[in-house]
């Protein structure tokens, strides 16, 4: 492992990429500690302490910027919501699907439209977040006039665009996904304060609960690694072909189908969706029509119900796992490429039958991955019911994101080193 690190550090462009990424992350952390003027920091902490689960999810998306309502308080949530919308539209609208199939040029168009949609969504979510804080029992913002409201919305919207820009700059270096790395750093940056708060409020009567929580966290990390690295190898054979005096093909290889092809994306998508309805409902709490006010209160109360919230969260993660896998995994395309290259799966006819076999096999394998991701998502609720521990700001979702991002970074670094080894031959 140490030799790999030294080998990586000796490559000048890789070393410069790491230094560049670290510089971007330092800028991000500085921005995350610049608070929006007029915020009562103590009241904000009390607000999050009163609802650890919801506060933890908000902080994941805000990449740690919501703890002190900084200029990047919204984090990358609006951008992820915009990405979800376009992924759905691509599957629904044929014209968008054609653009998405145009390769890099089409992807650039989709990315540009996603950025455009991020701006109004950020403004909308910014207003919703302000409404959430103003209507809480804690005096976080107090009475603010229209100009102050406009200024805060513009500030946090600009902060989101700034984070998206930093994320794209990081992604260009080919060492991990920029947005995922920002979320990862936001989670990790909270660990020292979590440890400090745990030590301050430590009670010897809670030792057993803490040990249970530590054991569950360890099992979760092991499970995440196993599920992320787990795959089924589909055997593939290539027919022998004779050209002139030479014989080609006759090779036995395999096609890997991962248990969790979607990675951490389904949970990120699910968080975005599960936080959205109560946020929108808060817009209508001051409506003039009693029916609309009652409906808004009902939606907020519904999502405050831990049982409903847990079931909805689990089902969303489960569904998005299949949805996002359908977006990135194309059995028809794989079957077509295999047929063109003279490859086939033993016992399966090339073409349509191969595509159907890959689809059925992938769906069965994916069931384990979807159930695992769903359980990880509601892990804080399960742990709370077992141990009675309320302070679970680092939950299963955070552990999954951290481990997944670390694995992704290590894999990309290894691929970069392997590529340079081949270039040196």
QUIURFEN-V872163 format. One record per helix or strand. SS is the DSSP state (helix for helix, strand for strand). FROM is the first residue (numbers start at 1). TO is the last residue. If there is no record, write none. Layout:
ss=(SS,SS)
from=(FROM,FROM)
to=(TO,TO)
This chain:
ss=(helix,helix,strand,helix,helix,strand,helix,helix,helix,helix,helix,helix,helix,strand,strand,strand,strand,helix,helix,helix,helix,strand,helix,helix,helix)
from=(2,12,35,41,52,70,77,94,104,146,178,191,204,231,241,246,252,265,290,306,331,343,352,379,396)
to=(10,32,35,50,61,70,92,100,134,171,188,200,229,238,243,248,258,284,304,328,340,344,377,387,423)
